[in-house]
Amino acid sequence: MKYYFYPIYIFHSKESLELYKNIIVAYAMIEEPFHTTFVHILLFLDKNDDFIKSNRTQEFKLKIRNSGEKGSAYLVYSIKELIFRTLLSLFQDTQSKYGKHTMQALLLATAFVYMQKMRQWQYLTNETKDEVEQCTLVAQSFMKNETWQREYVFQMIKKIKEYDEEFSFINFYFESAKRFAQEYPYVEHHYHEQKLLPSFSTITPSRKSLYALKDFGV
């Protein structure tokens, strides 16, 4: 049996391909708009990354040689890597507890909540200081069509950000991802940085084609 999947070559990291194979392909999660929206998220994360400070780091103050600039040095996590690990663990642990459509909405909502932490979306703070609304604006960038799933995702974002008991476990997966995440050295210069805009396109650089599961090694 063959299904309409996106080709392997559009994914630029082994982590994004692993997510596609283990979620979309293995479980034939090809319903739209979920399928294409999820691929847009993976491709966006392949092109964009940012960092958050490691839980285990110690910050050191620096003065840049031959310059009046000051800065700090510390260890950081890759937000992209944390999101990839969070989504995979979340799906593997909970997909049997939810129906397919609920699981799809939960994956999208989780991705949008943590993507909001990336500096690429800082310009959203000019529109609203409310983090729930900021996450919703990120979601709207990927889900432009009015569908029942879009509104469902918005509701889940609100519940996750407000620590609703129903989805209180989501933050556990993100924090657990940090336990196994690689740490990277980072130097922060204390001067005004230019606003970063995301490398983002709503056009997937390839069309879906018919593939068998074995074509992906699944």
C-alpha positions as CSV (number, residue, x, y, z in Angstrom):
1,M,0.0,0.0,0.0
2,K,1.3,3.5,-0.9
3,Y,0.5,6.9,0.7
4,Y,1.2,10.5,-0.2
5,F,4.3,11.5,1.7
6,Y,6.9,14.2,1.3
7,P,10.3,13.0,0.0
8,I,13.2,12.4,2.3
9,Y,15.5,15.0,0.7
10,I,13.6,18.0,1.9
11,F,14.6,17.4,5.5
12,H,18.0,18.9,6.4
13,S,18.7,17.2,9.7
14,K,18.5,13.7,10.9
15,E,16.3,14.8,13.8
16,S,13.6,16.3,11.6
17,L,13.7,13.2,9.3
18,E,13.5,10.9,12.3
19,L,10.4,12.8,13.5
20,Y,8.8,12.6,10.1
21,K,9.5,8.8,9.8
22,N,8.5,7.9,13.3
23,I,5.3,10.0,13.5
24,I,4.0,10.8,10.0
25,V,5.1,7.7,8.1
26,A,5.0,5.0,10.7
27,Y,1.4,5.9,11.7
28,A,0.2,7.3,8.4
29,M,-0.6,10.6,10.0
30,I,-1.4,12.1,6.6
31,E,-4.6,14.0,7.3
32,E,-4.6,17.6,6.3
33,P,-3.9,20.3,7.4
34,F,-1.9,18.5,10.0
35,H,0.5,16.7,7.7
36,T,1.7,19.8,5.8
37,T,1.7,22.0,8.9
38,F,3.9,19.5,10.7
39,V,6.3,19.4,7.8
40,H,6.4,23.3,7.7
41,I,7.4,23.2,11.4
42,L,10.2,20.7,10.8
43,L,11.6,22.7,7.9
44,F,11.4,25.9,9.8
45,L,13.3,24.4,12.7
46,D,15.9,23.0,10.3
47,K,16.5,26.6,9.0
48,N,16.2,28.4,12.3
49,D,17.6,27.8,15.8
50,D,18.1,29.7,19.0
51,F,19.4,29.0,22.4
52,I,18.3,29.0,26.1
53,K,20.6,28.9,29.0
54,S,21.5,25.5,30.4
55,N,20.2,24.5,33.8
56,R,23.7,23.4,34.8
57,T,25.7,26.4,33.6
58,Q,27.6,29.1,35.6
59,E,27.7,32.6,34.0
60,F,31.1,34.3,33.7
61,K,31.4,38.1,33.1
62,L,33.7,39.1,30.2
63,K,35.3,42.3,28.9
64,I,36.2,42.0,25.3
65,R,39.9,42.8,24.6
66,N,40.6,46.1,22.9
67,S,37.0,47.0,23.1
68,G,34.7,48.7,25.6
69,E,32.1,45.9,25.1
70,K,31.1,43.7,27.9
71,G,29.6,40.2,27.8
72,S,28.9,37.0,29.5
73,A,29.9,33.4,28.7
74,Y,27.8,30.4,29.6
75,L,26.5,27.1,28.3
76,V,23.3,26.8,26.3
77,Y,20.8,24.3,24.9
78,S,19.6,24.3,21.3
79,I,15.9,25.1,21.3
80,K,15.5,23.2,18.0
81,E,17.0,20.1,19.5
82,L,14.9,20.4,22.6
83,I,11.7,20.7,20.6
84,F,12.6,17.7,18.4
85,R,13.3,15.6,21.5
86,T,10.1,16.8,23.2
87,L,7.8,16.0,20.3
88,L,9.2,12.6,19.8
89,S,9.1,11.6,23.5
90,L,5.6,13.1,23.8
91,F,4.3,11.1,20.8
92,Q,5.9,7.8,21.8
93,D,4.6,8.0,25.4
94,T,1.1,9.3,24.8
95,Q,-0.1,8.5,21.3
96,S,-2.0,5.4,22.6
97,K,-3.9,7.6,25.1
98,Y,-5.4,10.0,22.6
99,G,-7.4,9.8,19.4
100,K,-5.5,10.6,16.2
101,H,-6.9,14.1,15.8
102,T,-6.3,15.0,19.5
103,M,-2.7,13.8,19.2
104,Q,-2.1,15.8,16.1
105,A,-3.4,19.0,17.7
106,L,-1.3,18.3,20.8
107,L,1.9,17.9,18.7
108,L,1.3,21.2,16.9
109,A,0.3,23.1,20.1
110,T,3.5,21.9,21.9
111,A,5.7,22.9,19.0
112,F,4.2,26.4,18.8
113,V,4.5,26.9,22.6
114,Y,8.2,26.3,22.6
115,M,9.0,27.9,19.3
116,Q,7.7,31.1,20.8
117,K,10.9,31.1,23.0
118,M,13.0,31.7,19.8
119,R,14.3,35.2,19.2
120,Q,13.1,34.9,15.6
121,W,9.6,35.7,17.0
122,Q,10.6,38.6,19.2
123,Y,8.8,41.0,17.0
124,L,5.5,39.5,18.3
125,T,6.1,41.3,21.6
126,N,5.4,44.5,19.7
127,E,1.8,43.2,19.1
128,T,1.2,41.7,22.5
129,K,3.0,41.1,25.8
130,D,0.7,38.1,26.5
131,E,2.6,34.9,25.9
132,V,-0.5,32.9,25.1
133,E,-1.3,35.4,22.4
134,Q,2.3,35.3,21.2
135,C,2.1,31.5,20.8
136,T,-1.2,31.8,19.0
137,L,0.4,34.3,16.6
138,V,3.2,31.8,15.9
139,A,0.5,29.2,15.2
140,Q,-1.3,31.5,12.9
141,S,1.9,31.9,10.8
142,F,1.7,28.1,10.1
143,M,-2.0,27.6,10.1
144,K,-3.6,30.2,8.0
145,N,-6.7,28.4,6.9
146,E,-9.8,28.4,9.1
147,T,-10.3,24.8,10.2
148,W,-11.6,23.1,13.2
149,Q,-8.1,21.9,14.0
150,R,-6.7,25.4,14.1
151,E,-9.2,26.5,16.8
152,Y,-8.5,23.2,18.6
153,V,-4.7,24.0,18.6
154,F,-5.4,27.5,19.9
155,Q,-7.3,26.1,22.8
156,M,-4.5,23.6,23.7
157,I,-1.9,26.4,23.5
158,K,-3.9,28.3,26.1
159,K,-4.2,25.3,28.4
160,I,-0.5,24.5,28.1
161,K,0.6,28.0,28.8
162,E,-1.8,28.4,31.7
163,Y,-0.7,25.1,33.2
164,D,-4.1,23.5,33.0
165,E,-4.1,20.2,34.8
166,E,-5.2,18.4,31.6
167,F,-1.9,19.2,29.9
168,S,0.4,19.9,32.8
169,F,2.6,17.0,31.7
170,I,3.8,18.9,28.5
171,N,6.4,21.0,30.4
172,F,7.7,17.8,32.0
173,Y,8.7,16.5,28.5
174,F,10.4,19.8,27.7
175,E,12.3,19.8,31.0
176,S,13.2,16.1,30.6
177,A,14.7,16.8,27.1
178,K,17.2,19.1,28.8
179,R,18.6,16.2,30.8
180,F,19.9,14.6,27.7
181,A,20.5,17.7,25.6
182,Q,24.0,18.7,24.4
183,E,25.4,21.9,25.9
184,Y,27.1,24.5,23.7
185,P,29.4,27.3,24.7
186,Y,27.9,30.7,24.1
187,V,29.1,34.3,24.5
188,E,26.6,37.1,24.8
189,H,27.7,40.6,23.9
190,H,25.9,43.3,25.8
191,Y,25.0,45.6,23.0
192,H,21.9,46.1,21.0
193,E,21.2,43.3,18.5
194,Q,19.3,43.7,15.3
195,K,15.9,42.2,15.3
196,L,16.0,38.6,13.8
197,L,13.2,37.6,11.4
198,P,12.5,34.0,10.8
199,S,13.6,32.2,7.7
200,F,10.1,31.1,6.8
201,S,8.1,30.2,3.8
202,T,4.6,28.7,3.7
203,I,5.6,26.9,0.5
204,T,7.0,23.4,1.0
205,P,9.8,23.0,-1.6
206,S,8.4,19.7,-3.0
207,R,5.1,18.0,-3.6
208,K,3.9,14.9,-2.0
209,S,4.3,11.7,-3.9
210,L,3.2,8.1,-3.5
211,Y,5.5,6.1,-1.3
212,A,5.4,2.8,0.4
213,L,6.4,2.6,4.1
214,K,9.4,0.5,3.2
215,D,10.7,3.5,1.1
216,F,11.4,5.2,4.4
217,G,12.8,2.2,6.1
218,V,9.7,1.8,8.2
